[in-house]
Structure formats: C-alpha cells, structure tokens
Amino acid sequence: MIKIFVYFISFLSFLSLRSQTDTSDVIRSDDILVRDVAYINVMDGSISIDMDILIEDGIILNIGKDLRNSKQSSEIDAKGLWMIPGLVDAHIHMFQSGGLYTRPDAIDLSDIMPYDREVQWLIDHSNDILESYIRLGITSVVDMGGPMTNYSIRTTTQASEDSPSYYCTGPLISTYQPEAFAIDDPPIIKVRSPEEGRQKVIDQLPYNPDFIKIWYIAGPGMPAISNYNIVAETIDEAKKHNLKVAVHATELNTAKLAIKAGADILVHSVTGSIDHEFVDMLLENEVILIPTLTVHGGYDLAFSDQLDITSHDLAYGVPGPIGSLLDVKHISDPSLKEAQLYAPDMLSLNVKRDSIRKTNLKRLVDAGVTIATGTDAGNIGTLHATSYIKELHAMKEAGLSNFDILKASTYGASRIFDKRNTVGRIVKGGVADVLLLNENPLENIDALLDINRVIKAGRVINTESDPAPEELAQQQLNAYNLRDIDAFL
C-alpha cells in the first residue's frame, strides 16, 4: 500500500514539475557576453574582479573590462558571481552503474539481477547518467575503460547538447581477466604475450580511442615483473600511434614499473607509503596521478548497509542504482552474506590505507606532481556524478587547499586528454566550458554545489531535472526508504 501511495504522489509531483518548470531564461545562443564577473585563474589562484567575458561560437573570444557587444550577444549580469572552468571527472566507467549488481566479479547476484540485464540498463540509461554530470557542473568526463560500446556512447554524446564532453577508450588491456567478464563484449581483456598486447591496441585504432588503458595486476604467484614486457610493449605500441596510456597499478613497485614502461597516467593512489624515488619518477616523466580516494571503501560500505546516501545523491543521482543499493536490507543471498561477513575487517583495513593515501597525496601535491580529480564512479557504492563532491571533501581532508582541489578538478584533469590550452582554463581562444557560482570556491569548496549557471561550449544548460514518471517515482521511493522526508517532499 505504501509503495502504491508513493507512486501516486510521485505522479502528481511529476505533473506539477512539468507545469512549473520555467525554461524561458535558458539562453540557446552561442553568443554570450557575461558582464562584471569575478573569475578565478586556476593556474595561480588569482582573482580578476568585474570582468567581461565574451563568448562567440562556443569559444571565449575576449576577456576584459567594458567589452563592446558588437553582435548583440545575449548578456548575463554576473555581478557578485564567480566564474571557474567547467569541472572534469577524470575517472569514470560507463559499464558500471554504481549499484549493487554492477560488478559480478566482486559479488555474484545474478540470480537476483542477471548481468546482461544490468548491461542493457546501462546502455539504455547512458544519456541519463551523463546528463547527471553536467547538471552538477562537470562538463567533461574521462571513461577509463569498458566494452566497445563505449565508442557508441561517445558518438551519441557528441551529438547531444546536454551531455559533458566524453573521452574514452575500449576494453582494459589486462594481465588478468575476472571470470565474470568472459563475455561477448568484455570491459577487460586478458593478454598473454607482448604481441597480443600490441594487437589489442591496433584493434582499437579504427575506433579512434582517446587513450589506451592497461590493468596491471600483480599478486601471489604473479609478481609485477613477470608481466612487465607485456605492459612495456603495449605502451610502446600505443605511443607509436600518439596515444597516451593510463595504467591501473596500485602497488608501489607496480606503479614504478608502469612509469618505467612509459605510462602517462596512473589512475589510482598506491596502497603503501610512497618514497622519494616514486615522487621523482612522477615529476621527471610528467606523469599525471588520479588519487581516487573514496572508491575503495564503497563496496564494503554498500554490502554492510553503511553507505552514506545523502540528500545530494537523492536529488541529483540516477535513481535506479541508488534503489539497488537499498536492496541489501532484504536480500538473502549467500554471496552477499559472505561479503557482509568480511566487510568489517575490510573497512578497518581501508581506514588504515585511506590514511596512507591521503598522506601520500599531500606529499605529491607539495612536490608539484600533477593531480587530476577522478572518482572511479560506477563501482559499487560510488555513484555517478554525485560522488564527485565526496571526492573533493576527501582531498580537503588530505590537507589540500581549495585552490589545489580546484586546479586538480579543472586544469590538472584536462591534461589527460591534451586540452590544457583550451579546456580547464578561462583563456582567450579557450572552449567556453565554464560555471557561474554564487559563492567563491576558494573560500568554501561547497560553493561548487551552489551553481548559478552551467555554460557548455557557449550554451547555457538547463540544469533543472525533467525526469520520466518512473524515474521520479523511484527517486521518491528511495527518499522514503531512507526516511529522508525533505528529499521525499
């Protein structure tokens, strides 16, 4: 009965939302003159007050005082507002939803939700997922590997005005493949020789990958050095085609070997304390590091029903995966019971590792290593889009300044896709991916949640949600089940 009531209320709310949403102030023109804004230089933290920013054809044409509006561009009075570059999430995965059923290699719940249904759901809702990013001011995302359908998502995204820029690669070229991913279009492919590694790079070339991703896994009976030649020659093949290479290497020794082999990007922090040699290697080779501080505990927090699903998640997250995470309250499955048995020990271990990761990150920032903000969103418990602010808070807890965080979330991340001269900065000739904020993020990092306008390639985006009735129903059901009355109402 309660569920029926919730759906009825949701439907009425949906009708009300449709009638009340006002999009009359949404500027469709690519010609905009932003007047009297304070904009932040993310290279040095300086602030320029009462500046005019002229945008034409999606490009920042001019920056200055009292600019002439020669083309009668639409004007935005930005007095009292703060402009920053659009944010970048440098590590997401569109083959994962963030929900409970999305990684059958970690927990097999296929009796409850067959994995092929999860895959189809992701394909059907890829637009919804990506649009949730841009509503939060994340104007570019980097998909760090998945099935070949990633390229189809990129094609669709390029044709959409309401999605972030989407940079991607195909399957992770790996020294290990989980059994659950031995499927027709796998997100991870195991290679057994250097020649096979080279071939997997060549196989992706017709799809024009933005980079190549390697999953460099080591463990008992498989030391990192045993697969070094595979990694080195795979990277060499990618470099022949002017492709950057991102490497998942989470042990200190493995990460050093990845850098030695020519990695451009390390997509995670390492688990142990870093040393001078590692810092020097990152600096000398200009390697970008994505710390992904918050993803590690997501699995066990989700399994043990301790995940903090916030009002922010409910308001801006994709409702389906959130609903699946709440299923742990009533699922009786041996796989989940086993995961719950080990969760307390794993969470305790993660607290120790989390402290080390944060200490490492502060040391790297102080040394001048390029850091890029990334969430690894899509993993169980790490929700698309809304997990971004949690990652920023973790970086803050590590001792980074608001400026450090802002730089990593804009310019630093833009270096991954070689757009540092046109994306991630507010400069003449740059792409007009910018945010207007109501507060100064250098004083309060949560100002990034108080967005006045999102401008993507010179077009003001309508960030108001207009969900389908079933999505709104799920959103309110989630709020009800979490006893969040404000979100429900």
VOKOLDREN-247143 format. One line per field, with one value per residue (C-alpha): residue in one letter; residue number from 0; x, y, z. Coordinates in steps of 0.1 Angstrom, whole numbers, plus 5000, padded with zeros to 4 digits. Layout:
<drentors>
code <- c(A_...)
pos <- c(NUM_...)
east <- c(X_...)
north <- c(Y_...)
up <- c(Z_...)
</drentors>
This chain:
<drentors>
code <- c(M_I_K_I_F_V_Y_F_I_S_F_L_S_F_L_S_L_R_S_Q_T_D_T_S_D_V_I_R_S_D_D_I_L_V_R_D_V_A_Y_I_N_V_M_D_G_S_I_S_I_D_M_D_I_L_I_E_D_G_I_I_L_N_I_G_K_D_L_R_N_S_K_Q_S_S_E_I_D_A_K_G_L_W_M_I_P_G_L_V_D_A_H_I_H_M_F_Q_S_G_G_L_Y_T_R_P_D_A_I_D_L_S_D_I_M_P_Y_D_R_E_V_Q_W_L_I_D_H_S_N_D_I_L_E_S_Y_I_R_L_G_I_T_S_V_V_D_M_G_G_P_M_T_N_Y_S_I_R_T_T_T_Q_A_S_E_D_S_P_S_Y_Y_C_T_G_P_L_I_S_T_Y_Q_P_E_A_F_A_I_D_D_P_P_I_I_K_V_R_S_P_E_E_G_R_Q_K_V_I_D_Q_L_P_Y_N_P_D_F_I_K_I_W_Y_I_A_G_P_G_M_P_A_I_S_N_Y_N_I_V_A_E_T_I_D_E_A_K_K_H_N_L_K_V_A_V_H_A_T_E_L_N_T_A_K_L_A_I_K_A_G_A_D_I_L_V_H_S_V_T_G_S_I_D_H_E_F_V_D_M_L_L_E_N_E_V_I_L_I_P_T_L_T_V_H_G_G_Y_D_L_A_F_S_D_Q_L_D_I_T_S_H_D_L_A_Y_G_V_P_G_P_I_G_S_L_L_D_V_K_H_I_S_D_P_S_L_K_E_A_Q_L_Y_A_P_D_M_L_S_L_N_V_K_R_D_S_I_R_K_T_N_L_K_R_L_V_D_A_G_V_T_I_A_T_G_T_D_A_G_N_I_G_T_L_H_A_T_S_Y_I_K_E_L_H_A_M_K_E_A_G_L_S_N_F_D_I_L_K_A_S_T_Y_G_A_S_R_I_F_D_K_R_N_T_V_G_R_I_V_K_G_G_V_A_D_V_L_L_L_N_E_N_P_L_E_N_I_D_A_L_L_D_I_N_R_V_I_K_A_G_R_V_I_N_T_E_S_D_P_A_P_E_E_L_A_Q_Q_Q_L_N_A_Y_N_L_R_D_I_D_A_F_L)
pos <- c(0_1_2_3_4_5_6_7_8_9_10_11_12_13_14_15_16_17_18_19_20_21_22_23_24_25_26_27_28_29_30_31_32_33_34_35_36_37_38_39_40_41_42_43_44_45_46_47_48_49_50_51_52_53_54_55_56_57_58_59_60_61_62_63_64_65_66_67_68_69_70_71_72_73_74_75_76_77_78_79_80_81_82_83_84_85_86_87_88_89_90_91_92_93_94_95_96_97_98_99_100_101_102_103_104_105_106_107_108_109_110_111_112_113_114_115_116_117_118_119_120_121_122_123_124_125_126_127_128_129_130_131_132_133_134_135_136_137_138_139_140_141_142_143_144_145_146_147_148_149_150_151_152_153_154_155_156_157_158_159_160_161_162_163_164_165_166_167_168_169_170_171_172_173_174_175_176_177_178_179_180_181_182_183_184_185_186_187_188_189_190_191_192_193_194_195_196_197_198_199_200_201_202_203_204_205_206_207_208_209_210_211_212_213_214_215_216_217_218_219_220_221_222_223_224_225_226_227_228_229_230_231_232_233_234_235_236_237_238_239_240_241_242_243_244_245_246_247_248_249_250_251_252_253_254_255_256_257_258_259_260_261_262_263_264_265_266_267_268_269_270_271_272_273_274_275_276_277_278_279_280_281_282_283_284_285_286_287_288_289_290_291_292_293_294_295_296_297_298_299_300_301_302_303_304_305_306_307_308_309_310_311_312_313_314_315_316_317_318_319_320_321_322_323_324_325_326_327_328_329_330_331_332_333_334_335_336_337_338_339_340_341_342_343_344_345_346_347_348_349_350_351_352_353_354_355_356_357_358_359_360_361_362_363_364_365_366_367_368_369_370_371_372_373_374_375_376_377_378_379_380_381_382_383_384_385_386_387_388_389_390_391_392_393_394_395_396_397_398_399_400_401_402_403_404_405_406_407_408_409_410_411_412_413_414_415_416_417_418_419_420_421_422_423_424_425_426_427_428_429_430_431_432_433_434_435_436_437_438_439_440_441_442_443_444_445_446_447_448_449_450_451_452_453_454_455_456_457_458_459_460_461_462_463_464_465_466_467_468_469_470_471_472_473_474_475_476_477_478_479_480_481_482_483_484_485_486_487_488)
east <- c(5000_5028_5045_5013_5009_5044_5039_5007_5023_5052_5030_5012_5046_5057_5027_5033_5070_5062_5038_5061_5095_5104_5129_5123_5157_5177_5199_5202_5226_5263_5270_5270_5285_5290_5292_5310_5320_5348_5368_5394_5427_5432_5468_5478_5447_5444_5410_5400_5371_5343_5354_5335_5338_5327_5317_5311_5305_5313_5348_5360_5366_5377_5383_5384_5367_5336_5337_5315_5286_5290_5270_5241_5250_5228_5240_5243_5246_5271_5278_5285_5290_5322_5334_5355_5363_5339_5348_5363_5359_5390_5380_5346_5332_5300_5300_5292_5261_5273_5246_5247_5245_5271_5303_5296_5333_5331_5298_5276_5240_5230_5202_5185_5196_5211_5242_5230_5200_5224_5244_5213_5201_5234_5231_5195_5203_5237_5222_5206_5239_5259_5234_5236_5272_5266_5238_5265_5289_5310_5314_5340_5344_5370_5359_5388_5378_5349_5334_5335_5300_5319_5326_5289_5282_5308_5291_5257_5272_5289_5255_5239_5238_5231_5260_5295_5324_5331_5366_5370_5389_5378_5385_5412_5442_5450_5473_5442_5406_5379_5358_5326_5338_5344_5315_5310_5319_5341_5352_5385_5406_5435_5466_5492_5521_5536_5525_5489_5491_5503_5474_5448_5460_5458_5423_5411_5426_5397_5375_5399_5404_5413_5439_5448_5442_5461_5451_5484_5475_5500_5496_5506_5522_5520_5547_5546_5579_5566_5543_5565_5573_5536_5529_5560_5553_5516_5526_5552_5525_5502_5529_5536_5500_5504_5481_5486_5484_5467_5477_5459_5488_5480_5512_5542_5565_5540_5534_5572_5574_5544_5562_5594_5574_5562_5528_5514_5487_5483_5446_5448_5468_5492_5483_5516_5537_5555_5592_5615_5621_5584_5579_5610_5598_5564_5580_5607_5583_5554_5530_5495_5481_5444_5441_5405_5404_5368_5361_5380_5355_5324_5320_5321_5300_5274_5275_5271_5244_5266_5269_5260_5234_5229_5201_5225_5226_5188_5183_5210_5219_5204_5176_5179_5214_5205_5174_5195_5219_5189_5182_5208_5182_5162_5183_5191_5219_5250_5273_5260_5261_5298_5306_5289_5309_5342_5331_5341_5377_5379_5365_5390_5418_5406_5407_5444_5450_5429_5451_5482_5466_5458_5493_5508_5485_5496_5532_5527_5509_5536_5562_5544_5531_5501_5470_5437_5404_5386_5361_5361_5324_5303_5319_5296_5288_5305_5275_5279_5282_5272_5303_5324_5318_5327_5360_5367_5359_5384_5410_5403_5408_5441_5453_5449_5439_5407_5430_5448_5415_5401_5432_5432_5395_5399_5434_5450_5423_5423_5459_5447_5430_5456_5433_5452_5454_5417_5399_5402_5412_5395_5416_5411_5406_5396_5364_5336_5330_5325_5305_5289_5288_5270_5300_5338_5351_5385_5368_5343_5347_5309_5304_5308_5273_5258_5257_5241_5246_5264_5278_5288_5306_5290_5255_5237_5224_5191_5201_5165_5157_5127_5126_5103_5074_5091_5123_5106_5087_5120_5136_5108_5107_5145_5139_5111_5131_5159_5135_5147_5114_5128_5141_5108_5087)
north <- c(5000_5024_5018_5025_5057_5068_5062_5081_5111_5109_5110_5141_5157_5149_5166_5196_5198_5196_5226_5247_5243_5276_5274_5309_5322_5294_5310_5290_5313_5305_5343_5354_5384_5377_5411_5421_5386_5376_5349_5326_5318_5281_5283_5306_5312_5349_5366_5392_5413_5429_5413_5409_5375_5375_5341_5335_5302_5283_5299_5326_5354_5381_5389_5425_5455_5471_5450_5461_5439_5443_5413_5419_5388_5377_5393_5378_5402_5383_5409_5391_5358_5337_5321_5290_5264_5235_5206_5174_5139_5122_5086_5071_5039_5038_5000_5002_5019_5024_5000_4966_4944_4961_4940_4903_4896_4912_4898_4874_4883_4872_4850_4883_4905_4888_4906_4910_4930_4953_4958_4966_4990_5009_5012_5024_5050_5062_5096_5099_5091_5116_5143_5140_5150_5182_5192_5193_5214_5185_5195_5167_5131_5105_5069_5048_5017_4995_4974_4985_5000_5030_5042_5042_5062_5087_5091_5097_5121_5141_5147_5158_5194_5183_5160_5165_5160_5123_5109_5072_5041_5005_4974_4974_4956_4934_4908_4893_4889_4881_4850_4870_4892_4863_4876_4887_4924_4924_4955_4938_4916_4894_4893_4866_4880_4913_4906_4901_4934_4953_4937_4948_4984_4980_4965_4998_5022_5022_5035_5064_5059_5090_5069_5033_5018_4989_4970_4960_4934_4917_4892_4859_4838_4867_4893_4926_4920_4888_4908_4939_4931_4928_4962_4979_4967_4975_5011_5012_5003_5030_5056_5047_5060_5091_5077_5084_5054_5052_5024_5008_4999_5001_4987_5009_4986_4980_5018_5024_4997_5013_5046_5029_5013_5048_5053_5088_5085_5064_5061_5053_5060_5033_5013_5018_5048_5064_5072_5098_5076_5074_5112_5119_5094_5111_5145_5136_5117_5143_5115_5126_5109_5104_5097_5082_5084_5075_5045_5019_5017_5019_4981_4971_5001_4991_4954_4962_4988_5016_5036_5073_5081_5118_5142_5154_5118_5116_5149_5146_5110_5085_5068_5032_5024_5041_5019_4988_4997_4997_4961_4949_4954_4925_4903_4869_4856_4835_4858_4889_4871_4862_4897_4911_4887_4901_4937_4949_4937_4952_4985_4986_4979_5006_5032_5025_5025_5056_5075_5065_5075_5110_5114_5104_5128_5158_5149_5146_5180_5197_5182_5196_5164_5169_5157_5151_5147_5114_5093_5059_5063_5033_5010_4996_5024_5051_5068_5086_5124_5129_5111_5140_5163_5134_5130_5168_5165_5136_5157_5185_5161_5151_5187_5201_5237_5247_5261_5227_5210_5234_5232_5193_5194_5216_5222_5191_5168_5185_5174_5138_5145_5170_5200_5220_5251_5252_5233_5236_5273_5306_5320_5337_5311_5285_5264_5281_5253_5275_5276_5307_5301_5321_5318_5318_5282_5293_5302_5273_5242_5235_5266_5241_5229_5264_5267_5297_5286_5259_5270_5242_5251_5286_5273_5278_5244_5240_5221_5215_5179_5167_5130_5104_5094_5061_5078_5103_5075_5057_5089_5094_5058_5060_5090_5073_5042_5063_5082_5115_5134_5166_5148_5129_5161)
up <- c(5000_5009_4976_4957_4976_4969_4932_4932_4949_4925_4895_4909_4916_4881_4866_4888_4879_4842_4846_4868_4852_4836_4809_4795_4808_4791_4765_4733_4715_4712_4716_4752_4770_4807_4825_4857_4868_4891_4875_4890_4873_4882_4873_4902_4922_4913_4910_4884_4895_4874_4842_4810_4791_4755_4741_4704_4686_4718_4722_4747_4722_4746_4783_4796_4811_4795_4763_4734_4725_4687_4678_4702_4721_4749_4781_4816_4845_4866_4893_4925_4907_4904_4872_4870_4843_4840_4862_4850_4864_4851_4860_4855_4840_4820_4821_4858_4874_4909_4920_4937_4906_4885_4893_4892_4896_4931_4941_4921_4925_4890_4905_4915_4886_4856_4845_4809_4822_4841_4809_4789_4816_4814_4776_4778_4805_4793_4784_4819_4835_4815_4819_4856_4854_4835_4859_4886_4865_4854_4817_4808_4819_4811_4808_4819_4801_4792_4764_4728_4733_4749_4714_4706_4738_4727_4692_4709_4734_4706_4691_4724_4736_4772_4779_4790_4767_4768_4763_4763_4755_4749_4770_4796_4783_4813_4827_4844_4834_4860_4850_4851_4822_4798_4778_4742_4747_4778_4797_4805_4782_4793_4771_4774_4754_4743_4708_4719_4739_4708_4688_4713_4708_4670_4673_4688_4663_4639_4667_4674_4711_4732_4750_4760_4794_4810_4840_4855_4882_4904_4933_4947_4920_4896_4905_4886_4869_4853_4831_4826_4790_4781_4797_4782_4746_4748_4759_4731_4705_4718_4717_4680_4674_4695_4722_4759_4782_4816_4839_4869_4892_4929_4944_4947_4928_4901_4898_4894_4867_4849_4849_4837_4808_4798_4815_4812_4838_4870_4877_4914_4945_4956_4988_5007_5017_4988_4987_4971_4941_4932_4936_4914_4887_4886_4882_4857_4835_4839_4849_4860_4891_4898_4936_4936_4974_4981_4958_4979_5008_4987_4982_5018_5030_5004_5013_5051_5045_5059_5027_5033_5007_5010_5001_4973_4960_4960_4943_4916_4913_4889_4909_4897_4911_4944_4947_4941_4969_4993_4983_5008_5035_5023_5001_5014_4992_5001_4981_5000_5033_5027_5017_5048_5070_5058_5054_5090_5086_5051_5063_5092_5067_5044_5073_5076_5039_5035_5059_5040_5006_5020_5034_5001_4982_5003_4997_4960_4957_4978_4954_4924_4909_4885_4902_4884_4903_4895_4913_4896_4895_4886_4910_4937_4961_4940_4923_4890_4893_4929_4942_4929_4959_4982_4964_4968_5006_5009_4991_5015_5044_5030_5036_5001_4998_4979_4952_4949_4946_4921_4899_4900_4891_4860_4845_4860_4847_4813_4808_4805_4771_4759_4761_4787_4764_4756_4783_4821_4820_4813_4784_4751_4725_4751_4749_4768_4793_4824_4856_4873_4910_4937_4961_4959_4959_4971_5004_5006_4984_4988_4966_4937_4947_4945_4907_4891_4855_4836_4802_4779_4747_4749_4755_4788_4800_4817_4848_4860_4860_4839_4848_4833_4857_4866_4874_4897_4913_4920_4933_4958_4968_4975_4997_5015_5022_5035_5057_5041_5044_5028_4997_4995_4996)
</drentors>
